[in-house]
Amino acid sequence: MKTQNNFLKNLSKVVLVLSVLFISSCGSDDDGTPAEEFVTLPASLVTTFDGELTYTPANGMGIVAGVDGTATISGSGSTYTISFSDGVPSITGLRFIGSGNGTYATVGTDGSAAGIDIENEELTIGAQVGGNSWAFVPN
């Protein structure tokens, strides 16, 4: 009888622990994407920025390295494109989130690792999409 009581106590503890783990793991279906926080950039930021541009295509051919170039943000609604000078391909389908203090950053595009930041009206880009790499820093 004592063995059966110990078994039931241990079983109830295991069930309790598994229940807590299950509830905590299913507590949120949030994938980390702040979809409700996408913003429309102020008109003053939908413009052309001057800076140092570096681009490396996935195939390694036609590298643009550290040239004085431009990056132009255009778009409508909350989806943007950044077009570059010097024959560098554009980055499309960008969406920004805002911090409320004049700083805006991308949340990335499909198949990308994009760190695009606009702070104090200066554009900084470090992005990799489809094996292509872009870097843009203010002069």
DSSP file with accessible surface (Angstrom, degrees, kcal/mol):
  #  RESIDUE AA STRUCTURE BP1 BP2  ACC     N-H-->O    O-->H-N    N-H-->O    O-->H-N    TCO  KAPPA ALPHA  PHI   PSI    X-CA   Y-CA   Z-CA
    1    1 A M     >        0   0  168      0, 0.0     4,-2.0     0, 0.0     5,-0.1   0.000 360.0 360.0 360.0 -39.6    0.0    0.0    0.0
    2    2 A K  H  >  +     0   0  162      1,-0.2     4,-2.2     2,-0.2     5,-0.2   0.883 360.0  51.7 -64.9 -38.2    2.8    2.3    0.8
    3    3 A T  H  > S+     0   0  116      1,-0.2     4,-2.3     2,-0.2    -1,-0.2   0.899 108.4  51.3 -65.5 -39.7    4.5    1.7   -2.5
    4    4 A Q  H  > S+     0   0  116      1,-0.2     4,-2.4     2,-0.2    -2,-0.2   0.907 109.2  50.3 -66.0 -39.3    1.2    2.5   -4.3
    5    5 A N  H  X S+     0   0   83     -4,-2.0     4,-2.4     2,-0.2    -1,-0.2   0.904 111.0  49.0 -64.2 -43.4    0.9    5.8   -2.4
    6    6 A N  H  X S+     0   0   79     -4,-2.2     4,-2.7     2,-0.2     5,-0.2   0.901 110.8  51.1 -62.2 -42.1    4.5    6.8   -3.3
    7    7 A F  H  X S+     0   0  126     -4,-2.3     4,-2.8     2,-0.2    -2,-0.2   0.931 111.2  47.2 -60.7 -46.0    3.8    5.9   -6.9
    8    8 A L  H  X S+     0   0   90     -4,-2.4     4,-2.5     2,-0.2    -2,-0.2   0.898 112.3  50.2 -64.8 -38.0    0.6    8.1   -7.0
    9    9 A K  H  X S+     0   0  128     -4,-2.4     4,-2.0     2,-0.2    -2,-0.2   0.940 113.9  44.8 -63.8 -47.0    2.5   11.0   -5.3
   10   10 A N  H  X S+     0   0   92     -4,-2.7     4,-2.4     2,-0.2    -2,-0.2   0.903 113.0  51.1 -65.2 -40.5    5.3   10.8   -7.8
   11   11 A L  H  X S+     0   0   81     -4,-2.8     4,-2.7    -5,-0.2     5,-0.2   0.921 109.2  50.4 -62.5 -42.7    2.9   10.4  -10.7
   12   12 A S  H  X S+     0   0   71     -4,-2.5     4,-2.3     1,-0.2    -1,-0.2   0.893 110.5  50.4 -65.6 -34.8    0.9   13.5   -9.6
   13   13 A K  H  X S+     0   0  130     -4,-2.0     4,-2.6     2,-0.2    -2,-0.2   0.928 110.9  48.4 -67.4 -41.9    4.2   15.5   -9.4
   14   14 A V  H  X S+     0   0   78     -4,-2.4     4,-2.8     1,-0.2     5,-0.2   0.930 112.2  48.8 -63.5 -44.9    5.2   14.4  -12.9
   15   15 A V  H  X S+     0   0   76     -4,-2.7     4,-2.5     1,-0.2    -2,-0.2   0.922 111.7  49.9 -62.1 -41.6    1.7   15.3  -14.2
   16   16 A L  H  X S+     0   0  115     -4,-2.3     4,-2.3    -5,-0.2    -2,-0.2   0.942 112.5  46.4 -62.6 -47.4    1.9   18.7  -12.4
   17   17 A V  H  X S+     0   0   86     -4,-2.6     4,-2.5     1,-0.2     5,-0.2   0.933 113.7  48.3 -63.2 -45.2    5.4   19.5  -13.9
   18   18 A L  H  X S+     0   0  105     -4,-2.8     4,-2.6     1,-0.2    -1,-0.2   0.890 110.5  52.4 -63.8 -37.6    4.4   18.4  -17.4
   19   19 A S  H  X S+     0   0   53     -4,-2.5     4,-2.7    -5,-0.2     5,-0.2   0.928 110.0  47.8 -63.5 -44.2    1.2   20.5  -17.2
   20   20 A V  H  X S+     0   0   86     -4,-2.3     4,-2.6     2,-0.2     5,-0.2   0.931 113.4  48.1 -63.0 -43.7    3.2   23.6  -16.2
   21   21 A L  H  X S+     0   0  100     -4,-2.5     4,-2.2     2,-0.2    -2,-0.2   0.923 112.9  48.5 -62.8 -42.7    5.7   23.0  -19.0
   22   22 A F  H  X S+     0   0  138     -4,-2.6     4,-1.6    -5,-0.2    -2,-0.2   0.941 113.2  46.5 -63.4 -47.1    2.9   22.5  -21.5
   23   23 A I  H  < S+     0   0  116     -4,-2.7     4,-0.3     1,-0.2    -2,-0.2   0.926 114.0  47.5 -64.1 -42.9    1.1   25.6  -20.4
   24   24 A S  H >< S+     0   0   82     -4,-2.6     3,-0.6    -5,-0.2    -1,-0.2   0.878 112.0  49.6 -69.8 -33.4    4.2   27.8  -20.4
   25   25 A S  H 3< S+     0   0   86     -4,-2.2     3,-0.3    -5,-0.2    -1,-0.2   0.805 116.6  41.7 -75.3 -25.1    5.3   26.6  -23.8
   26   26 A C  T 3< S+     0   0   68     -4,-1.6    -1,-0.2    -5,-0.2    -2,-0.2   0.328  84.8 104.5-101.1  10.4    1.9   27.2  -25.4
   27   27 A G  S <  S+     0   0   61     -3,-0.6     2,-0.4    -4,-0.3    -1,-0.2   0.724  85.4  25.2 -68.1 -21.8    1.4   30.5  -23.6
   28   28 A S        -     0   0   81     -3,-0.3    -1,-0.2    -4,-0.2     0, 0.0  -0.987  46.9-166.9-148.1 134.5    2.1   32.6  -26.7
   29   29 A D        +     0   0  158     -2,-0.4     2,-0.3    -3,-0.1    -1,-0.1   0.193  51.3 131.9 -98.7  14.3    1.9   32.1  -30.4
   30   30 A D        -     0   0  112      1,-0.1    -2,-0.1     2,-0.1     0, 0.0  -0.521  43.1-163.5 -70.3 124.7    3.9   35.3  -31.0
   31   31 A D        -     0   0  128     -2,-0.3    -1,-0.1     2,-0.2    -2,-0.0   0.295  49.3-101.9 -92.0   9.1    6.7   34.7  -33.5
   32   32 A G  S    S+     0   0   56      1,-0.2    -2,-0.1     0, 0.0    -1,-0.0   0.360  84.7 125.8  90.6  -6.8    8.6   37.8  -32.5
   33   33 A T        -     0   0   64      1,-0.1     2,-2.4     3,-0.0     3,-0.3  -0.763  55.1-147.5 -89.2 116.1    7.4   39.8  -35.5
   34   34 A P    >   +     0   0   27      0, 0.0     3,-2.3     0, 0.0     4,-0.2  -0.378  32.4 163.4 -81.1  65.2    5.8   43.0  -34.3
   35   35 A A  G >  S+     0   0   55     -2,-2.4     3,-1.1     1,-0.3    -2,-0.0   0.839  70.6  56.0 -56.0 -33.9    3.3   43.2  -37.2
   36   36 A E  G 3  S+     0   0  158     -3,-0.3    -1,-0.3     1,-0.2    -3,-0.0   0.582 101.2  60.3 -77.6  -4.7    1.1   45.7  -35.5
   37   37 A E  G <   +     0   0  100     -3,-2.3    61,-0.7     2,-0.1    -1,-0.2   0.332  68.5 128.2-106.3   6.5    4.0   48.1  -35.1
   38   38 A F  E <   -A   97   0A  35     -3,-1.1     2,-0.3    -4,-0.2    59,-0.2  -0.405  43.8-160.7 -62.0 140.0    4.9   48.6  -38.8
   39   39 A V  E     -A   96   0A  42     57,-2.4    57,-0.5    39,-0.2     2,-0.5  -0.834  23.1-118.5-124.4 160.2    5.0   52.3  -39.5
   40   40 A T        -     0   0   94     -2,-0.3    38,-0.1    55,-0.1     3,-0.1  -0.862  41.4-120.6 -91.5 127.3    4.9   54.7  -42.4
   41   41 A L        -     0   0    7     -2,-0.5     5,-0.1    36,-0.3    36,-0.1  -0.410  31.0-100.3 -67.7 145.1    8.1   56.7  -42.6
   42   42 A P    >>  -     0   0   48      0, 0.0     3,-2.2     0, 0.0     4,-0.6  -0.323  32.6-114.2 -60.9 147.9    7.9   60.4  -42.3
   43   43 A A  G >4 S+     0   0   89      1,-0.3     3,-1.0     2,-0.2    -2,-0.1   0.828 114.3  66.0 -55.5 -30.9    8.1   62.2  -45.7
   44   44 A S  G 34 S+     0   0   71      1,-0.3    -1,-0.3     3,-0.0    -3,-0.0   0.719 102.7  47.6 -66.9 -17.8   11.4   63.8  -44.7
   45   45 A L  G <4 S+     0   0    8     -3,-2.2     2,-1.6     1,-0.1    -1,-0.3   0.550  88.0  84.8 -99.5 -10.1   13.0   60.3  -44.6
   46   46 A V  S << S+     0   0   53     -3,-1.0     2,-0.2    -4,-0.6    -1,-0.1  -0.662  82.1  88.5 -90.0  79.8   11.7   59.1  -48.0
   47   47 A T  S    S-     0   0   63     -2,-1.6    26,-2.6    24,-0.1     2,-0.4  -0.782  84.6 -66.4-155.0-168.7   14.6   60.8  -49.7
   48   48 A T  E     -B   72   0A  70     24,-0.2     2,-0.4    -2,-0.2    24,-0.2  -0.843  39.9-162.1-105.0 135.2   18.1   60.3  -50.9
   49   49 A F  E     -B   71   0A  21     22,-3.0    22,-2.0    -2,-0.4     2,-0.4  -0.903  10.5-139.2-115.0 143.8   21.0   59.8  -48.5
   50   50 A D  E     +B   70   0A 113     -2,-0.4    89,-0.6    20,-0.2     2,-0.3  -0.809  44.3 116.3 -98.7 143.3   24.8   60.2  -49.2
   51   51 A G  E     -BC  69 138A   0     18,-2.3    18,-3.2    -2,-0.4     2,-0.6  -0.982  65.4 -58.3-178.0-172.3   27.2   57.7  -47.8
   52   52 A E  E     -BC  68 137A  88     85,-3.0    85,-1.7    -2,-0.3     2,-0.4  -0.828  51.4-158.5 -94.8 124.3   29.8   55.1  -48.4
   53   53 A L  E     +BC  67 136A   0     14,-3.4    14,-2.2    -2,-0.6     2,-0.4  -0.865  16.0 175.7-112.1 132.1   28.4   52.2  -50.4
   54   54 A T  E     + C   0 135A  42     81,-2.7    81,-2.5    -2,-0.4     2,-0.4  -0.999   5.0 177.9-132.5 134.6   29.7   48.6  -50.6
   55   55 A Y  E     -BC  64 134A  19      9,-3.5     9,-2.4    -2,-0.4    79,-0.2  -0.999  10.4-174.7-139.3 133.6   28.0   45.8  -52.4
   56   56 A T  E     - C   0 133A  53     77,-2.5    77,-2.8    -2,-0.4     7,-0.1  -0.963  19.8-144.0-127.3 113.0   29.1   42.2  -52.9
   57   57 A P    >   -     0   0   13      0, 0.0     3,-1.9     0, 0.0    75,-0.1  -0.356  26.5-110.3 -72.7 158.6   26.9   40.0  -55.2
   58   58 A A  T 3  S+     0   0   63      1,-0.3    74,-0.1    72,-0.2    73,-0.1   0.833 119.0  51.3 -57.6 -33.4   26.3   36.4  -54.4
   59   59 A N  T 3  S-     0   0  116      2,-0.2    -1,-0.3     1,-0.1     3,-0.1   0.486 108.3-124.3 -86.0  -2.7   28.4   35.3  -57.4
   60   60 A G  S <  S+     0   0   37     -3,-1.9     3,-0.4     1,-0.2     2,-0.4   0.502  71.1 123.7  77.0   2.1   31.3   37.5  -56.4
   61   61 A M        +     0   0  135      1,-0.2    -1,-0.2    -5,-0.0    -2,-0.2  -0.801  66.8  17.2 -99.3 136.3   31.4   39.3  -59.8
   62   62 A G  S    S-     0   0   64     -2,-0.4    -1,-0.2     1,-0.2     2,-0.1   0.869  77.6-172.9  77.2  39.4   31.0   43.1  -60.0
   63   63 A I        -     0   0   92     -3,-0.4     2,-0.6    -7,-0.1    -7,-0.2  -0.403  13.6-154.1 -67.3 135.8   31.9   44.0  -56.4
   64   64 A V  E     -B   55   0A  25     -9,-2.4    -9,-3.5    -2,-0.1     2,-0.6  -0.968  18.5-167.9-108.1 118.2   31.4   47.7  -55.6
   65   65 A A  E     -     0   0A  70     -2,-0.6   -11,-0.2   -11,-0.2   -12,-0.1  -0.932  52.3 -33.2-122.3 115.9   33.7   48.5  -52.7
   66   66 A G  E    S+     0   0A  35     -2,-0.6     2,-0.3     1,-0.2   -12,-0.2   0.810  80.9 156.1  55.9  44.6   33.6   51.6  -50.5
   67   67 A V  E     -B   53   0A  49    -14,-2.2   -14,-3.4    -3,-0.0     2,-0.6  -0.686  53.0-104.7 -98.0 153.2   32.5   54.2  -53.1
   68   68 A D  E     +B   52   0A 122     -2,-0.3     2,-0.2   -16,-0.2   -16,-0.2  -0.678  65.5 147.4 -71.7 119.3   30.8   57.5  -52.3
   69   69 A G  E     -B   51   0A   7    -18,-3.2   -18,-2.3    -2,-0.6     2,-0.3  -0.749  41.5-110.9-141.6-171.6   27.3   56.7  -53.3
   70   70 A T  E     -B   50   0A  42     -2,-0.2    15,-1.8   -20,-0.2     2,-0.4  -0.929  10.1-159.6-130.5 154.9   23.6   57.3  -52.7
   71   71 A A  E     -BD  49  84A   0    -22,-2.0   -22,-3.0    -2,-0.3     2,-0.5  -0.996  12.7-161.5-132.3 126.1   20.7   55.3  -51.3
   72   72 A T  E     -BD  48  83A  44     11,-3.3    11,-2.7    -2,-0.4     2,-0.5  -0.951   5.5-151.2-115.8 123.6   17.2   56.5  -52.1
   73   73 A I  E     + D   0  82A   2    -26,-2.6     2,-0.3    -2,-0.5     9,-0.2  -0.801  26.4 161.0 -92.1 129.6   14.2   55.3  -50.0
   74   74 A S  E     + D   0  81A  51      7,-2.6     7,-3.0    -2,-0.5     2,-0.3  -0.942  10.2 111.3-139.7 162.6   10.9   55.2  -51.9
   75   75 A G  E     - D   0  80A  45     -2,-0.3     2,-0.3     5,-0.2     5,-0.2  -0.947  46.5-108.5 160.5-178.8    7.6   53.4  -51.2
   76   76 A S  E >  S- D   0  79A  98      3,-1.5     3,-1.8    -2,-0.3     2,-0.2  -0.992  77.0 -12.0-143.4 148.3    4.0   53.7  -50.4
   77   77 A G  T 3  S-     0   0   50     -2,-0.3   -36,-0.3     1,-0.2   -38,-0.0  -0.439 125.1 -33.0  63.5-127.7    2.2   52.7  -47.3
   78   78 A S  T 3  S+     0   0   34     -2,-0.2     2,-0.4   -38,-0.1    18,-0.4   0.201 117.3  89.7-114.2  17.5    4.4   50.7  -45.0
   79   79 A T  E <   -D   76   0A  66     -3,-1.8    -3,-1.5    16,-0.1     2,-0.3  -0.961  56.7-175.6-117.5 131.3    6.5   48.8  -47.7
   80   80 A Y  E     -DE  75  94A   4     14,-2.9    14,-2.6    -2,-0.4     2,-0.4  -0.834  20.4-151.7-128.7 160.4    9.7   50.4  -49.0
   81   81 A T  E     -D   74   0A  38     -7,-3.0    -7,-2.6    -2,-0.3     2,-0.6  -0.977   9.6-151.6-126.5 140.1   12.4   50.0  -51.6
   82   82 A I  E     -DE  73  91A   0      9,-2.7     9,-2.4    -2,-0.4     2,-0.4  -0.973  15.5-166.3-113.6 116.9   16.0   51.3  -51.2
   83   83 A S  E     -D   72   0A  41    -11,-2.7   -11,-3.3    -2,-0.6     2,-0.3  -0.833   6.7-154.6-101.8 143.0   17.6   52.1  -54.6
   84   84 A F  E     -D   71   0A  21      4,-0.8     3,-0.3    -2,-0.4   -13,-0.2  -0.788  10.6-122.8-117.5 160.0   21.4   52.6  -54.8
   85   85 A S  S >  S+     0   0   30    -15,-1.8     3,-1.5    -2,-0.3    -1,-0.1  -0.193  85.1  51.6 -81.8-178.4   23.7   54.4  -57.2
   86   86 A D  T 3  S-     0   0   90      1,-0.3    -1,-0.2    -2,-0.0   -19,-0.0   0.756 128.0 -67.1  61.7  28.1   26.6   52.8  -59.1
   87   87 A G  T 3  S+     0   0   79     -3,-0.3    -1,-0.3     1,-0.2    -2,-0.1   0.633  88.8 151.0  73.0  12.5   24.5   50.0  -60.6
   88   88 A V    <   -     0   0    8     -3,-1.5    -4,-0.8     1,-0.1    -1,-0.2  -0.629  49.3-112.0 -79.2 131.0   23.9   48.4  -57.2
   89   89 A P        -     0   0   57      0, 0.0    -1,-0.1     0, 0.0     2,-0.1  -0.227  33.1-107.5 -62.5 155.1   20.6   46.5  -57.1
   90   90 A S        -     0   0   53     -7,-0.1     2,-0.5    -6,-0.1    -7,-0.2  -0.339  16.2-130.3 -77.3 159.4   17.8   47.7  -54.9
   91   91 A I  E     -E   82   0A   5     -9,-2.4    -9,-2.7    -2,-0.1     3,-0.2  -0.968  36.5-172.2-108.0 124.0   16.5   46.1  -51.7
   92   92 A T  E     +     0   0A  90     -2,-0.5   -11,-0.2   -11,-0.2   -12,-0.0  -0.696  49.9  38.8-117.6 167.1   12.7   45.7  -51.9
   93   93 A G  E    S+     0   0A  38     -2,-0.2     2,-0.2     1,-0.2   -12,-0.2   0.733  72.0 162.0  72.0  25.4    9.8   44.8  -49.7
   94   94 A L  E     -E   80   0A   0    -14,-2.6   -14,-2.9    -3,-0.2     2,-0.4  -0.531  19.9-169.5 -82.1 143.8   11.2   46.5  -46.6
   95   95 A R        -     0   0   96     13,-0.2    12,-1.4   -16,-0.2    13,-0.3  -0.991   9.9-149.6-130.2 139.3    9.0   47.3  -43.6
   96   96 A F  E     -AF  39 106A   0    -57,-0.5   -57,-2.4   -18,-0.4     2,-0.3  -0.789   6.4-154.8-111.0 151.2   10.1   49.5  -40.8
   97   97 A I  E     -AF  38 105A  42      8,-2.8     8,-2.1    -2,-0.3     2,-0.3  -0.894  18.2-142.1-115.2 151.1    9.2   49.7  -37.1
   98   98 A G  E     - F   0 104A  25    -61,-0.7     6,-0.2    -2,-0.3   -57,-0.0  -0.873  13.1-154.7-117.2 150.7    9.5   52.9  -35.2
   99   99 A S        -     0   0   71      4,-2.1     5,-0.1    -2,-0.3    -1,-0.1   0.460  44.8-115.3 -99.2  -5.6   10.7   53.5  -31.6
  100  100 A G  S    S+     0   0   81      3,-0.3     4,-0.1     1,-0.0    -2,-0.0   0.381 101.7  82.0  88.9  -6.6    8.8   56.8  -31.1
  101  101 A N  S    S-     0   0  119      2,-0.3     3,-0.1     0, 0.0    -1,-0.0   0.081 118.9 -84.4-118.8  25.3   12.0   58.8  -30.8
  102  102 A G  S    S+     0   0   37      1,-0.3     2,-0.5    17,-0.1    18,-0.4   0.581  93.7 121.8  86.6   9.4   12.8   59.3  -34.5
  103  103 A T        -     0   0   26     16,-0.2    -4,-2.1    17,-0.1     2,-0.4  -0.921  37.2-177.3-108.2 131.6   14.6   56.0  -34.9
  104  104 A Y  E     +FG  98 118A  40     14,-2.3    14,-2.8    -2,-0.5     2,-0.3  -0.966   2.4 177.6-128.6 143.0   13.4   53.5  -37.5
  105  105 A A  E     -FG  97 117A  32     -8,-2.1    -8,-2.8    -2,-0.4    12,-0.2  -0.986  27.0-113.4-143.2 152.1   14.7   50.0  -38.2
  106  106 A T  E     -F   96   0A  15     10,-1.7   -10,-0.2    -2,-0.3    10,-0.1  -0.425   6.2-150.2 -79.9 161.8   13.7   47.2  -40.6
  107  107 A V        -     0   0   54    -12,-1.4    -1,-0.1     1,-0.3   -11,-0.1   0.256  55.0-103.6-110.1   7.5   12.4   43.9  -39.4
  108  108 A G        -     0   0   23    -13,-0.3    -1,-0.3     5,-0.1     2,-0.3  -0.110  27.4-105.3  95.5 164.7   13.9   42.1  -42.4
  109  109 A T    >   -     0   0   26    -15,-0.1     3,-1.6     1,-0.1     5,-0.1  -0.776  54.9 -62.4-121.9 170.6   12.6   40.7  -45.6
  110  110 A D  T 3  S+     0   0  162      1,-0.3     3,-0.1    -2,-0.3    -1,-0.1  -0.281 122.9   3.5 -56.8 130.7   12.0   37.1  -46.7
  111  111 A G  T 3  S+     0   0   76      1,-0.2    19,-1.2    18,-0.1     2,-0.3   0.792 113.2 114.0  67.2  28.0   15.2   35.2  -46.8
  112  112 A S  E <   - H   0 129A  32     -3,-1.6     2,-0.4    17,-0.2    -1,-0.2  -0.844  60.6-151.1-130.0 164.1   17.2   38.1  -45.5
  113  113 A A  E     + H   0 128A  66     15,-2.4    15,-2.0    -2,-0.3     2,-0.5  -0.924  36.4 174.2-127.5  99.3   19.2   39.4  -42.6
  114  114 A A  E     + H   0 127A  19     -2,-0.4     2,-0.6    13,-0.2    13,-0.2  -0.955  21.7 179.4-118.6 122.7   18.7   43.1  -42.8
  115  115 A G  E     + H   0 126A  43     11,-2.9    11,-2.0    -2,-0.5     2,-0.5  -0.903  20.1 161.2-116.4  93.6   19.9   45.7  -40.4
  116  116 A I  E     + H   0 125A   2     -2,-0.6   -10,-1.7     9,-0.2     2,-0.4  -0.983  11.9 180.0-120.0 122.3   18.7   49.0  -41.8
  117  117 A D  E     -GH 105 124A  47      7,-2.9     7,-2.6    -2,-0.5     2,-0.5  -0.970  18.9-167.4-129.7 134.7   18.6   51.9  -39.4
  118  118 A I  E     +GH 104 123A   1    -14,-2.8   -14,-2.3    -2,-0.4     2,-0.4  -0.980  24.5 158.0-120.1 115.0   17.5   55.5  -39.8
  119  119 A E  E >   - H   0 122A  86      3,-2.1     3,-1.3    -2,-0.5   -16,-0.2  -0.997  67.4  -1.2-140.8 133.7   18.5   57.6  -36.8
  120  120 A N  T 3  S-     0   0  135    -18,-0.4    -1,-0.1    -2,-0.4     3,-0.1   0.882 128.8 -61.9  53.4  39.2   19.0   61.4  -36.7
  121  121 A E  T 3  S+     0   0  128    -19,-0.4     2,-0.4     1,-0.2    -1,-0.3   0.782 111.3 122.0  56.7  31.7   18.2   61.5  -40.4
  122  122 A E  E <   -H  119   0A 104     -3,-1.3    -3,-2.1   -73,-0.1     2,-0.5  -0.986  54.5-141.1-121.7 136.2   21.2   59.3  -41.2
  123  123 A L  E     -H  118   0A   2     -2,-0.4     2,-0.4    -5,-0.2    -5,-0.2  -0.820  18.4-179.5-101.5 130.4   20.8   55.9  -43.0
  124  124 A T  E     -H  117   0A  54     -7,-2.6    -7,-2.9    -2,-0.5     2,-0.4  -0.999   6.6-172.6-128.5 131.4   22.9   52.9  -42.1
  125  125 A I  E     +HI 116 136A   5     11,-3.0    11,-2.2    -2,-0.4     2,-0.3  -0.986  21.3 163.5-129.9 133.8   22.6   49.6  -43.9
  126  126 A G  E     +HI 115 135A  41    -11,-2.0   -11,-2.9    -2,-0.4     2,-0.3  -0.874  31.1 155.2-139.2 103.5   24.0   46.1  -43.3
  127  127 A A  E     -HI 114 134A   7      7,-2.4     7,-2.8    -2,-0.3     2,-0.4  -0.981  31.0-169.3-138.5 149.0   22.0   43.6  -45.2
  128  128 A Q  E     +HI 113 133A 100    -15,-2.0   -15,-2.4    -2,-0.3     2,-0.4  -0.967  16.8 167.7-137.4 119.1   22.2   40.2  -46.8
  129  129 A V  E >  S-HI 112 132A  35      3,-2.1     3,-2.1    -2,-0.4   -17,-0.2  -0.992  71.2 -14.6-134.4 122.9   19.5   39.0  -49.1
  130  130 A G  T 3  S-     0   0   64    -19,-1.2   -72,-0.2    -2,-0.4     3,-0.1   0.813 127.9 -53.2  57.7  32.0   19.8   35.9  -51.4
  131  131 A G  T 3  S+     0   0   37      1,-0.3     2,-0.3   -74,-0.1    -1,-0.3   0.300 113.4 118.0  87.0 -11.6   23.6   35.8  -50.9
  132  132 A N  E <   - I   0 129A  42     -3,-2.1    -3,-2.1   -75,-0.1     2,-0.4  -0.705  51.2-152.1 -86.7 144.2   24.0   39.5  -51.9
  133  133 A S  E     -CI  56 128A  41    -77,-2.8   -77,-2.5    -2,-0.3     2,-0.4  -0.961  11.5-173.1-124.1 135.9   25.5   41.8  -49.3
  134  134 A W  E     +CI  55 127A  14     -7,-2.8    -7,-2.4    -2,-0.4     2,-0.4  -0.961   4.2 179.6-123.0 142.8   25.0   45.6  -49.0
  135  135 A A  E     +CI  54 126A  39    -81,-2.5   -81,-2.7    -2,-0.4     2,-0.4  -0.991   5.1 170.5-139.0 136.5   26.6   48.1  -46.6
  136  136 A F  E     +CI  53 125A   1    -11,-2.2   -11,-3.0    -2,-0.4   -83,-0.2  -0.960   3.4 174.0-146.5 123.9   25.9   51.8  -46.5
  137  137 A V  E     -C   52   0A  66    -85,-1.7   -85,-3.0    -2,-0.4   -13,-0.2  -0.974  37.7 -98.7-131.0 147.3   27.2   54.2  -43.9
  138  138 A P  E      C   51   0A  37      0, 0.0   -87,-0.2     0, 0.0   -16,-0.0  -0.295 360.0 360.0 -61.4 147.5   26.9   57.9  -43.6
  139  139 A N              0   0  123    -89,-0.6   -89,-0.1   -88,-0.0   -71,-0.0  -0.403 360.0 360.0 -71.0 360.0   29.9   60.0  -44.8
